[in-house]
Amino acid sequence: MSAISHHAPDEMLAAYAAGSLPQPFSLVVASHVSLCAHCRVALEAHWSAGGAVLETVGKAALSDSLKSDTLARLDAPVSHDPVYRRSGIFPGPVMEALKGSPPRWKTLGAGVRQDILMDDERGSVRLLYIPSGQAVPDHGHNGLELTLVLQGSFTDETGRFGVGDLEVADESLDHTPVAGQGEACICLAATDAPLRFRSFIPRLLQPFFRI
């Protein structure tokens, strides 16, 4: 894997560590952290800082039911913790979202495919397959979009993104991502609002493709 040069913002890692990052973005951040030693160290620092803060909090009496509920939650798996194992190009958090099965690709046209892993009121997260040299239609954003490269690369107005790189796009960015030469680009992308397409055809198809 080439060196990762586009990292998760520190405030996003802090929100992830605190458990306050929405689930679609948590999945992308967990996947990025599982690939990126730099962000893994930063995340562990946030966890350590949070633990130190908890140690300074004064004690308070708890009801028996609250104690038992809390202990049960501690025993349950924590879905937002990164899983560091991999299966092929897919990090552990992605394989968990796929339930251990290969992606179920659905075509979007021009060779582009997607597999929607989650889509509800909190936002959506999907895998995207973009053939080498293929462009994604020009679009802006009505909210936040995180895109993590799992295979290949893409370029846009902000630079080049390779395996493990994370692009953070907000309302200020209009761009046209283009898959790099060589392997097809496979990305994990999460949004909390529909994209804002410039062209008529993508806007027409947007409700069907749920993007």
N, C-alpha and C positions, 0 to 999 in steps of 0.2 A: 504493500500500500504506500502511495506517495505521501509526503508530509501534508498534514492537515493545516490549512492556513486561514480558514474561516470558522470561527468558534461561536459557541453560544454566549450571548451577552451575560455579564456577571449578574445583573438584576434578574435575568430569566433563570439562571442557576439557583439564585437565592429563593425565588418563588417555587421552583421545583423542590428544593430541599425542605421548604416549609409546607409543602403539600397543597399550595394554593394555585398552582398552574393548572389551567383546564386540561382535561384528559387528552384531547387530541394533540395538544402541544407537549404534554408530558411524555407521550409515546415517542415523539420525534426527539425530544431532549434526551430521554433515556437511551434511545438508539445511538444518538451522537456521542453521548458520554461513554457508551460501551466501546466505541471505536477510538475515542480521543483521550489520550493520557493527560493532556493539558487540562481539559475541562473536568476530567475525573478528579484530579488533584484539587481543583477549585471547588467542586461540589463537596468533596469530603471535608474541605475547610469550612464550608457553610454548615454542614452537619455537625462538625465539632463545635462551631460557634453557637449553634442552636442548643446543643447539649449543655454547654457552659452556662448559657442564659437560664435554662431550666433549673440548673443546680442552685441558682441564686434566688429562685422564686420561693416565697414563704409557704409553709405547709398549711393545708386546709383539710378539714374533716370531710370525708367522702361517705356517701350512703353505701350500704352493702350492694345494692343493685348497680350503682355506678362503678364500684370496684370490679364486680364480676364482668360487666359489659366492657370495661377498659381492658381487663386481662384477656377477654375473648378476642378483642380487636388486636391485641399484641400478638396473640398466637396465630392469627389469620395471616395469609400471604399479603405482602404490601405490593400492590400492582404498579406503583410508580417507581420502585427501585429498579435501577438498571440491571439487566442480566448480561453478563459478559461473554457467555458462550455464543457461538455463531453456527449457522448452517448454510454453507456456501456463502453467498453475498449477504445473507440476511442476518442481522444482529438478533440476539436473544429476544428482545422486546417485540420485534416484528414477528418472529416465529411464534411467540405466544399469541399475538393478535391473529395470526393465520391458523392458530390451533394445530400447528405442526404440519399443515398441508401446504402444497405449492399454491402460488397465487392463482386465482380464477380470473384470468384476463378477459376483459370485454373491450371490443374495438371502439375507438373514438374517431377513426378515419385517418388516412394518410400514414397508416402503420402504427399510430399511437394507440396504446392500450392502457386500461386502468383496472385496478381492483380496489373497490371501496371497502376499507376495513372498519370504518365507523362513520355514522352520519346521524346526528341528533341535534338537540337545541344547543349543545355545547360547542358544536362545530363538526368538521369532517376531517378524516385522515384517509389517505389513499396511497397505493403504489402506482407509479406511472412508468410506463415503458415507452421510450422515445427513440426511434431508429436513428442511427448515425446520420448527422447532417440535417435532420428534420427540425423545423422550428415549431415552437408552440405559438399559437396566435397571440398577437399583441394584446396585452391586458394590463389593467391596473388593479387596485385592491380597495375593497370597501372595509377592510379590517386588516388583520395580521395574517401573514402566510409564512410558514417555516418549510423549507425544502432541504432535505438531506440526501446527498448523493450516495448510492449504494454500489453502483457499477457505472463505469464510463465517466463522462463529464458533460458539462454544458457551460456555455458562455452567455452572458447578457450584457446590458449596459454597465453593470457594476464590476465585471471581471469574469474570471474562470473559476469554476467549482468542480473539484475532483472528488474521488471517493473519500467519504468522511466529512467533507466540507458542508457547512450549514449556512444557507442563505436566509436572512431575516428580511422580509419585505413588508412594508406598511403602505398607508394611503399615499405616501409621497413618491412611490416608485411605480412608473409605467415601464414595462420591459417586454422583450421578445427573446425568451430563452431558446438557444439552439444547441442540440446535442452535438458533442464533439465527434471527431473522426475516430474510427475503430469500433469498439464495442458499443452496442446500444446503451443509452443512458437509462438507468433505472433509479428512480427517486422515491423517497417517502415524503409526502407533502401534507401539511395540515393547514386548515383555514378556519376562521371563526365567522366568515361572512362570504357571500358569493363574490367571485371575481368580476371585474368590470372590463368586458371585452369591447374593443373598438369596432370590430367588423360585424356586419349583419348576420352572417351565417353562424359564427360561434354564439352570438347572442340568441339566435333562434333555437339552437340545439342545447343551450345551457340547461334548461329545466330537465331535459331527458338525461343528460350526462351528470346532473347534480354537482356542478362545479361553480 
